[in-house]
Amino acid sequence: MSTDFDLWKALGLARNEVKIYETLLQEGESSVGLIVAKSKIHRRNVYDSLKRLLEKGLVFEILQKREGLYQAVDPHKLGEMLDEKQQALSVMMPRLLSLYGSKTRREEIYIYRGLEAYKNEMRDVLRIGQDMYTIGGKGLWTDVRLKGSLERFVSEASKKKMTFHVLWDQEVGERSEPLTESLPTKSKTLPSKFSTPSVIDIFGDHIAIFSEGNVTGIDEDIVLTVIINERIADTFRTWFQLIWDSI
């Protein structure tokens, strides 16, 4: 069975459905008996999963006098399913954004963890659409797991004409180049004695503080604390300017 079950799950397929679909892709036209033997799924569960796959249009039945056969639909159907989900989300998005914006969120503190913490911050940065100020930059975006997210981020940030003001840690060195070459960036490097484990990003009324980061990527245990408070954000920008002018 494919190891990318999270991707299958995102398409709305249960584990047994994935096993059966992949079995049919490999075996071609198959009876229920053959599916049971190859997928190692109980016969009753095979019938239930086949019914759902038929409803989703991923499998079709070939009717015969003795026993029906089943065959997988071209995998391009999965792309169509994804497009349909995207279209449905596009229809829902205006209402969801209206609900999201109807609540004033001026003073909050919340926490993200792991790789998704960085992705969540990227979305917040784009949503606010203002210049960002970073103290102790580590180049976390160079983590290979962020490649797709980073490409979308660069595209959207460019459209919004955002500028990134960065105080790099000495250790970053040339790893800063991928972002500075892609987006308008003003940067300086901190003296080595002022390198720290943490990273602070300030954008709009947000202060995002990463518990730790390093030039090799994002640790799964990383904690991102986000403070939403306009006056505190302005204070951090003042401190950023103080450091900037001192280098």
ZADO-1210 file (C-alpha; in nm, 4 decimals, padded with zeros to 6 digits):
<atoms>
<atom x="00.0000" y="00.0000" z="00.0000" code="MET" pos="1"/>
<atom x="00.1156" y="00.3545" z="-00.0662" code="SER" pos="2"/>
<atom x="00.2993" y="00.5230" z="00.2184" code="THR" pos="3"/>
<atom x="00.1338" y="00.8572" z="00.1311" code="ASP" pos="4"/>
<atom x="-00.1844" y="00.7834" z="00.3221" code="PHE" pos="5"/>
<atom x="-00.2145" y="01.1446" z="00.4422" code="ASP" pos="6"/>
<atom x="-00.2564" y="01.2483" z="00.0779" code="LEU" pos="7"/>
<atom x="-00.5232" y="00.9836" z="00.0232" code="TRP" pos="8"/>
<atom x="-00.6973" y="01.0955" z="00.3397" code="LYS" pos="9"/>
<atom x="-00.7023" y="01.4534" z="00.2116" code="ALA" pos="10"/>
<atom x="-00.8903" y="01.3233" z="-00.0924" code="LEU" pos="11"/>
<atom x="-01.1500" y="01.1654" z="00.1349" code="GLY" pos="12"/>
<atom x="-01.0436" y="00.8007" z="00.1022" code="LEU" pos="13"/>
<atom x="-01.0385" y="00.5603" z="00.3968" code="ALA" pos="14"/>
<atom x="-00.7508" y="00.3152" z="00.4387" code="ARG" pos="15"/>
<atom x="-00.9429" y="00.0125" z="00.3048" code="ASN" pos="16"/>
<atom x="-01.0590" y="00.2126" z="00.0040" code="GLU" pos="17"/>
<atom x="-00.6981" y="00.3010" z="-00.0765" code="VAL" pos="18"/>
<atom x="-00.5871" y="-00.0625" z="-00.0482" code="LYS" pos="19"/>
<atom x="-00.8646" y="-00.1790" z="-00.2781" code="ILE" pos="20"/>
<atom x="-00.8118" y="00.0986" z="-00.5325" code="TYR" pos="21"/>
<atom x="-00.4381" y="00.0276" z="-00.5503" code="GLU" pos="22"/>
<atom x="-00.5087" y="-00.3450" z="-00.5756" code="THR" pos="23"/>
<atom x="-00.7372" y="-00.2838" z="-00.8746" code="LEU" pos="24"/>
<atom x="-00.4806" y="-00.0561" z="-01.0384" code="LEU" pos="25"/>
<atom x="-00.2256" y="-00.3370" z="-01.0105" code="GLN" pos="26"/>
<atom x="-00.4467" y="-00.6353" z="-01.0934" code="GLU" pos="27"/>
<atom x="-00.6914" y="-00.4872" z="-01.3433" code="GLY" pos="28"/>
<atom x="-01.0402" y="-00.6446" z="-01.3657" code="GLU" pos="29"/>
<atom x="-01.0892" y="-00.8368" z="-01.0414" code="SER" pos="30"/>
<atom x="-01.3551" y="-01.0344" z="-00.8615" code="SER" pos="31"/>
<atom x="-01.4359" y="-00.9728" z="-00.4976" code="VAL" pos="32"/>
<atom x="-01.2548" y="-01.2943" z="-00.4131" code="GLY" pos="33"/>
<atom x="-00.9351" y="-01.1776" z="-00.5814" code="LEU" pos="34"/>
<atom x="-00.9597" y="-00.8370" z="-00.4108" code="ILE" pos="35"/>
<atom x="-00.9970" y="-01.0078" z="-00.0724" code="VAL" pos="36"/>
<atom x="-00.6926" y="-01.2261" z="-00.1397" code="ALA" pos="37"/>
<atom x="-00.4692" y="-00.9465" z="-00.2646" code="LYS" pos="38"/>
<atom x="-00.5726" y="-00.6683" z="-00.0246" code="SER" pos="39"/>
<atom x="-00.6002" y="-00.8898" z="00.2865" code="LYS" pos="40"/>
<atom x="-00.9279" y="-00.7172" z="00.3778" code="ILE" pos="41"/>
<atom x="-01.2278" y="-00.9054" z="00.5178" code="HIS" pos="42"/>
<atom x="-01.4859" y="-00.9838" z="00.2498" code="ARG" pos="43"/>
<atom x="-01.7644" y="-00.7875" z="00.4212" code="ARG" pos="44"/>
<atom x="-01.5407" y="-00.4793" z="00.4450" code="ASN" pos="45"/>
<atom x="-01.4432" y="-00.5178" z="00.0798" code="VAL" pos="46"/>
<atom x="-01.8099" y="-00.4908" z="-00.0233" code="TYR" pos="47"/>
<atom x="-01.8566" y="-00.1792" z="00.1935" code="ASP" pos="48"/>
<atom x="-01.5446" y="-00.0119" z="00.0542" code="SER" pos="49"/>
<atom x="-01.6297" y="-00.1026" z="-00.3061" code="LEU" pos="50"/>
<atom x="-01.9697" y="00.0612" z="-00.2608" code="LYS" pos="51"/>
<atom x="-01.8046" y="00.3855" z="-00.1479" code="ARG" pos="52"/>
<atom x="-01.5502" y="00.3719" z="-00.4306" code="LEU" pos="53"/>
<atom x="-01.8325" y="00.3244" z="-00.6802" code="LEU" pos="54"/>
<atom x="-02.0113" y="00.6283" z="-00.5346" code="GLU" pos="55"/>
<atom x="-01.6928" y="00.8348" z="-00.5656" code="LYS" pos="56"/>
<atom x="-01.6462" y="00.7281" z="-00.9264" code="GLY" pos="57"/>
<atom x="-01.3075" y="00.5674" z="-00.8658" code="LEU" pos="58"/>
<atom x="-01.4230" y="00.2132" z="-00.9494" code="VAL" pos="59"/>
<atom x="-01.6742" y="00.0724" z="-01.1945" code="PHE" pos="60"/>
<atom x="-01.8449" y="-00.2665" z="-01.2029" code="GLU" pos="61"/>
<atom x="-01.8482" y="-00.5047" z="-01.4979" code="ILE" pos="62"/>
<atom x="-02.1678" y="-00.7072" z="-01.4689" code="LEU" pos="63"/>
<atom x="-02.1491" y="-01.0776" z="-01.5539" code="GLN" pos="64"/>
<atom x="-02.3840" y="-01.3696" z="-01.5070" code="LYS" pos="65"/>
<atom x="-02.1749" y="-01.5510" z="-01.2472" code="ARG" pos="66"/>
<atom x="-01.9902" y="-01.2781" z="-01.0599" code="GLU" pos="67"/>
<atom x="-01.9378" y="-00.9077" z="-01.1114" code="GLY" pos="68"/>
<atom x="-01.5890" y="-00.7794" z="-01.1754" code="LEU" pos="69"/>
<atom x="-01.4495" y="-00.4479" z="-01.0608" code="TYR" pos="70"/>
<atom x="-01.1947" y="-00.2191" z="-01.2216" code="GLN" pos="71"/>
<atom x="-01.0209" y="00.1002" z="-01.1136" code="ALA" pos="72"/>
<atom x="-01.0891" y="00.4250" z="-01.2979" code="VAL" pos="73"/>
<atom x="-00.7960" y="00.6156" z="-01.4495" code="ASP" pos="74"/>
<atom x="-00.5987" y="00.7835" z="-01.1629" code="PRO" pos="75"/>
<atom x="-00.6503" y="01.1221" z="-01.3319" code="HIS" pos="76"/>
<atom x="-00.9936" y="01.1021" z="-01.1681" code="LYS" pos="77"/>
<atom x="-00.8156" y="01.1867" z="-00.8407" code="LEU" pos="78"/>
<atom x="-00.7075" y="01.5185" z="-00.9885" code="GLY" pos="79"/>
<atom x="-01.0667" y="01.5911" z="-01.0860" code="GLU" pos="80"/>
<atom x="-01.1765" y="01.5157" z="-00.7298" code="MET" pos="81"/>
<atom x="-00.9173" y="01.7590" z="-00.5974" code="LEU" pos="82"/>
<atom x="-01.0338" y="02.0277" z="-00.8426" code="ASP" pos="83"/>
<atom x="-01.3918" y="01.9782" z="-00.7312" code="GLU" pos="84"/>
<atom x="-01.2908" y="02.0213" z="-00.3665" code="LYS" pos="85"/>
<atom x="-01.0983" y="02.3370" z="-00.4559" code="GLN" pos="86"/>
<atom x="-01.3977" y="02.4786" z="-00.6445" code="GLN" pos="87"/>
<atom x="-01.6259" y="02.4014" z="-00.3520" code="ALA" pos="88"/>
<atom x="-01.3833" y="02.5740" z="-00.1153" code="LEU" pos="89"/>
<atom x="-01.3665" y="02.8781" z="-00.3439" code="SER" pos="90"/>
<atom x="-01.7443" y="02.9110" z="-00.3247" code="VAL" pos="91"/>
<atom x="-01.7372" y="02.8849" z="00.0561" code="MET" pos="92"/>
<atom x="-01.4346" y="03.1105" z="00.1118" code="MET" pos="93"/>
<atom x="-01.6030" y="03.4557" z="00.0961" code="PRO" pos="94"/>
<atom x="-01.8500" y="03.3565" z="00.3677" code="ARG" pos="95"/>
<atom x="-01.5777" y="03.1953" z="00.5816" code="LEU" pos="96"/>
<atom x="-01.3549" y="03.5027" z="00.5510" code="LEU" pos="97"/>
<atom x="-01.6485" y="03.7228" z="00.6432" code="SER" pos="98"/>
<atom x="-01.7055" y="03.5182" z="00.9576" code="LEU" pos="99"/>
<atom x="-01.3326" y="03.5220" z="01.0357" code="TYR" pos="100"/>
<atom x="-01.3113" y="03.8999" z="00.9988" code="GLY" pos="101"/>
<atom x="-01.6277" y="03.9728" z="01.1927" code="SER" pos="102"/>
<atom x="-01.4524" y="03.9094" z="01.5240" code="LYS" pos="103"/>
<atom x="-01.2043" y="04.1685" z="01.6383" code="THR" pos="104"/>
<atom x="-00.8752" y="03.9977" z="01.7220" code="ARG" pos="105"/>
<atom x="-00.6615" y="04.2770" z="01.8617" code="ARG" pos="106"/>
<atom x="-00.5240" y="04.1282" z="02.1792" code="GLU" pos="107"/>
<atom x="-00.4569" y="03.7561" z="02.1810" code="GLU" pos="108"/>
<atom x="-00.1829" y="03.5083" z="02.2561" code="ILE" pos="109"/>
<atom x="-00.1754" y="03.1624" z="02.1017" code="TYR" pos="110"/>
<atom x="00.0721" y="02.8853" z="02.0297" code="ILE" pos="111"/>
<atom x="00.1587" y="02.6717" z="01.7256" code="TYR" pos="112"/>
<atom x="00.3913" y="02.3709" z="01.7256" code="ARG" pos="113"/>
<atom x="00.6053" y="02.1879" z="01.4705" code="GLY" pos="114"/>
<atom x="00.6446" y="02.2450" z="01.0978" code="LEU" pos="115"/>
<atom x="00.2841" y="02.3628" z="01.0668" code="GLU" pos="116"/>
<atom x="00.3749" y="02.6522" z="01.2973" code="ALA" pos="117"/>
<atom x="00.5877" y="02.8053" z="01.0226" code="TYR" pos="118"/>
<atom x="00.3212" y="02.7461" z="00.7574" code="LYS" pos="119"/>
<atom x="00.0598" y="02.9115" z="00.9791" code="ASN" pos="120"/>
<atom x="00.2832" y="03.2128" z="01.0255" code="GLU" pos="121"/>
<atom x="00.3368" y="03.2397" z="00.6492" code="MET" pos="122"/>
<atom x="-00.0402" y="03.2524" z="00.6022" code="ARG" pos="123"/>
<atom x="-00.0754" y="03.5204" z="00.8710" code="ASP" pos="124"/>
<atom x="00.2003" y="03.7305" z="00.7138" code="VAL" pos="125"/>
<atom x="00.0295" y="03.7212" z="00.3733" code="LEU" pos="126"/>
<atom x="-00.3143" y="03.7881" z="00.5211" code="ARG" pos="127"/>
<atom x="-00.1900" y="04.1035" z="00.6954" code="ILE" pos="128"/>
<atom x="00.0174" y="04.2039" z="00.3915" code="GLY" pos="129"/>
<atom x="00.2514" y="04.4491" z="00.5663" code="GLN" pos="130"/>
<atom x="00.6308" y="04.4656" z="00.5864" code="ASP" pos="131"/>
<atom x="00.7907" y="04.2135" z="00.8196" code="MET" pos="132"/>
<atom x="01.0765" y="04.2741" z="01.0631" code="TYR" pos="133"/>
<atom x="01.2898" y="03.9808" z="01.1823" code="THR" pos="134"/>
<atom x="01.5374" y="03.9692" z="01.4693" code="ILE" pos="135"/>
<atom x="01.7710" y="03.6694" z="01.4772" code="GLY" pos="136"/>
<atom x="01.6864" y="03.5400" z="01.1283" code="GLY" pos="137"/>
<atom x="01.7902" y="03.1771" z="01.0753" code="LYS" pos="138"/>
<atom x="01.6757" y="03.1123" z="00.7188" code="GLY" pos="139"/>
<atom x="01.4134" y="02.8611" z="00.8318" code="LEU" pos="140"/>
<atom x="01.2362" y="02.8857" z="00.4949" code="TRP" pos="141"/>
<atom x="01.5218" y="02.6861" z="00.3363" code="THR" pos="142"/>
<atom x="01.3800" y="02.3704" z="00.4970" code="ASP" pos="143"/>
<atom x="01.3104" y="02.1446" z="00.1956" code="VAL" pos="144"/>
<atom x="00.9676" y="02.0541" z="00.3373" code="ARG" pos="145"/>
<atom x="00.8573" y="02.4145" z="00.2800" code="LEU" pos="146"/>
<atom x="00.9483" y="02.4320" z="-00.0897" code="LYS" pos="147"/>
<atom x="00.5919" y="02.4406" z="-00.2239" code="GLY" pos="148"/>
<atom x="00.4676" y="02.6703" z="00.0517" code="SER" pos="149"/>
<atom x="00.7625" y="02.9049" z="00.0008" code="LEU" pos="150"/>
<atom x="00.7002" y="02.9362" z="-00.3724" code="GLU" pos="151"/>
<atom x="00.3398" y="03.0377" z="-00.3091" code="ARG" pos="152"/>
<atom x="00.4509" y="03.2736" z="-00.0312" code="PHE" pos="153"/>
<atom x="00.7044" y="03.4501" z="-00.2547" code="VAL" pos="154"/>
<atom x="00.4451" y="03.4885" z="-00.5309" code="SER" pos="155"/>
<atom x="00.1796" y="03.6387" z="-00.3018" code="GLU" pos="156"/>
<atom x="00.4233" y="03.8585" z="-00.1083" code="ALA" pos="157"/>
<atom x="00.5536" y="03.9998" z="-00.4381" code="SER" pos="158"/>
<atom x="00.2010" y="04.0886" z="-00.5471" code="LYS" pos="159"/>
<atom x="00.1446" y="04.2686" z="-00.2159" code="LYS" pos="160"/>
<atom x="00.4759" y="04.4583" z="-00.2605" code="LYS" pos="161"/>
<atom x="00.5964" y="04.3608" z="00.0860" code="MET" pos="162"/>
<atom x="00.9507" y="04.4344" z="00.2048" code="THR" pos="163"/>
<atom x="01.1354" y="04.2126" z="00.4536" code="PHE" pos="164"/>
<atom x="01.3672" y="04.3775" z="00.7058" code="HIS" pos="165"/>
<atom x="01.5990" y="04.1167" z="00.8564" code="VAL" pos="166"/>
<atom x="01.8679" y="04.1070" z="01.1230" code="LEU" pos="167"/>
<atom x="02.0428" y="03.7782" z="01.0465" code="TRP" pos="168"/>
<atom x="02.2351" y="03.5634" z="01.2909" code="ASP" pos="169"/>
<atom x="02.6006" y="03.5374" z="01.1908" code="GLN" pos="170"/>
<atom x="02.5678" y="03.1612" z="01.1262" code="GLU" pos="171"/>
<atom x="02.3208" y="03.2055" z="00.8407" code="VAL" pos="172"/>
<atom x="02.5819" y="03.3296" z="00.5966" code="GLY" pos="173"/>
<atom x="02.4923" y="03.2694" z="00.2323" code="GLU" pos="174"/>
<atom x="02.1776" y="03.0747" z="00.3220" code="ARG" pos="175"/>
<atom x="01.9977" y="03.4096" z="00.3239" code="SER" pos="176"/>
<atom x="02.0303" y="03.4376" z="-00.0537" code="GLU" pos="177"/>
<atom x="01.7167" y="03.2399" z="-00.1613" code="PRO" pos="178"/>
<atom x="01.4846" y="03.4929" z="00.0044" code="LEU" pos="179"/>
<atom x="01.6868" y="03.8082" z="-00.0618" code="THR" pos="180"/>
<atom x="01.7004" y="03.7186" z="-00.4316" code="GLU" pos="181"/>
<atom x="01.3258" y="03.6518" z="-00.4525" code="SER" pos="182"/>
<atom x="01.1771" y="03.9343" z="-00.2463" code="LEU" pos="183"/>
<atom x="01.2591" y="04.2976" z="-00.1625" code="PRO" pos="184"/>
<atom x="01.4819" y="04.2574" z="00.1427" code="THR" pos="185"/>
<atom x="01.6791" y="04.4966" z="00.3589" code="LYS" pos="186"/>
<atom x="01.9167" y="04.3142" z="00.5879" code="SER" pos="187"/>
<atom x="02.2110" y="04.3337" z="00.8223" code="LYS" pos="188"/>
<atom x="02.4020" y="04.0647" z="01.0121" code="THR" pos="189"/>
<atom x="02.4220" y="04.0608" z="01.3905" code="LEU" pos="190"/>
<atom x="02.7639" y="04.0224" z="01.5554" code="PRO" pos="191"/>
<atom x="02.8298" y="03.6572" z="01.6402" code="SER" pos="192"/>
<atom x="02.8163" y="03.7193" z="02.0174" code="LYS" pos="193"/>
<atom x="02.4509" y="03.8195" z="01.9815" code="PHE" pos="194"/>
<atom x="02.3335" y="03.4972" z="01.8144" code="SER" pos="195"/>
<atom x="02.0413" y="03.3381" z="02.0000" code="THR" pos="196"/>
<atom x="01.8293" y="03.0211" z="01.9653" code="PRO" pos="197"/>
<atom x="01.5078" y="03.2175" z="01.9091" code="SER" pos="198"/>
<atom x="01.3641" y="03.4143" z="01.6176" code="VAL" pos="199"/>
<atom x="01.1286" y="03.7125" z="01.6435" code="ILE" pos="200"/>
<atom x="00.9079" y="03.8259" z="01.3531" code="ASP" pos="201"/>
<atom x="00.7025" y="04.1456" z="01.3716" code="ILE" pos="202"/>
<atom x="00.4324" y="04.2189" z="01.1133" code="PHE" pos="203"/>
<atom x="00.1253" y="04.4383" z="01.1506" code="GLY" pos="204"/>
<atom x="-00.0042" y="04.3936" z="01.5049" code="ASP" pos="205"/>
<atom x="00.1588" y="04.0475" z="01.5335" code="HIS" pos="206"/>
<atom x="00.4737" y="03.9404" z="01.7159" code="ILE" pos="207"/>
<atom x="00.5705" y="03.5813" z="01.6328" code="ALA" pos="208"/>
<atom x="00.8383" y="03.4276" z="01.8552" code="ILE" pos="209"/>
<atom x="00.9965" y="03.0937" z="01.7600" code="PHE" pos="210"/>
<atom x="01.1348" y="02.9091" z="02.0603" code="SER" pos="211"/>
<atom x="01.4358" y="02.7866" z="01.8665" code="GLU" pos="212"/>
<atom x="01.5648" y="02.7579" z="01.5153" code="GLY" pos="213"/>
<atom x="01.8814" y="02.6719" z="01.3319" code="ASN" pos="214"/>
<atom x="02.0218" y="02.7074" z="00.9839" code="VAL" pos="215"/>
<atom x="01.9580" y="02.3412" z="00.9007" code="THR" pos="216"/>
<atom x="01.5774" y="02.3576" z="00.9165" code="GLY" pos="217"/>
<atom x="01.2743" y="02.3478" z="01.1429" code="ILE" pos="218"/>
<atom x="01.2703" y="02.1148" z="01.4418" code="ASP" pos="219"/>
<atom x="00.9467" y="01.9200" z="01.4965" code="GLU" pos="220"/>
<atom x="00.9469" y="02.0370" z="01.8594" code="ASP" pos="221"/>
<atom x="00.9620" y="02.4058" z="01.7708" code="ILE" pos="222"/>
<atom x="00.7075" y="02.6249" z="01.9503" code="VAL" pos="223"/>
<atom x="00.5717" y="02.9455" z="01.7979" code="LEU" pos="224"/>
<atom x="00.4148" y="03.1945" z="02.0385" code="THR" pos="225"/>
<atom x="00.2072" y="03.4618" z="01.8641" code="VAL" pos="226"/>
<atom x="00.1113" y="03.7845" z="02.0397" code="ILE" pos="227"/>
<atom x="-00.1493" y="04.0075" z="01.8776" code="ILE" pos="228"/>
<atom x="-00.1232" y="04.3569" z="02.0224" code="ASN" pos="229"/>
<atom x="-00.0617" y="04.6702" z="01.8190" code="GLU" pos="230"/>
<atom x="00.1252" y="04.8640" z="02.0886" code="ARG" pos="231"/>
<atom x="00.3549" y="04.5735" z="02.1704" code="ILE" pos="232"/>
<atom x="00.4232" y="04.5204" z="01.7986" code="ALA" pos="233"/>
<atom x="00.5122" y="04.8894" z="01.7616" code="ASP" pos="234"/>
<atom x="00.7459" y="04.8566" z="02.0611" code="THR" pos="235"/>
<atom x="00.9241" y="04.5594" z="01.9028" code="PHE" pos="236"/>
<atom x="00.9637" y="04.7552" z="01.5778" code="ARG" pos="237"/>
<atom x="01.1225" y="05.0389" z="01.7774" code="THR" pos="238"/>
<atom x="01.3670" y="04.7926" z="01.9343" code="TRP" pos="239"/>
<atom x="01.4381" y="04.6497" z="01.5885" code="PHE" pos="240"/>
<atom x="01.5261" y="04.9986" z="01.4656" code="GLN" pos="241"/>
<atom x="01.7512" y="05.0550" z="01.7667" code="LEU" pos="242"/>
<atom x="01.9470" y="04.7386" z="01.6884" code="ILE" pos="243"/>
<atom x="01.9535" y="04.8202" z="01.3159" code="TRP" pos="244"/>
<atom x="02.0961" y="05.1662" z="01.3768" code="ASP" pos="245"/>
<atom x="02.3552" y="05.0262" z="01.6174" code="SER" pos="246"/>
<atom x="02.5147" y="04.7861" z="01.3666" code="ILE" pos="247"/>
</atoms>
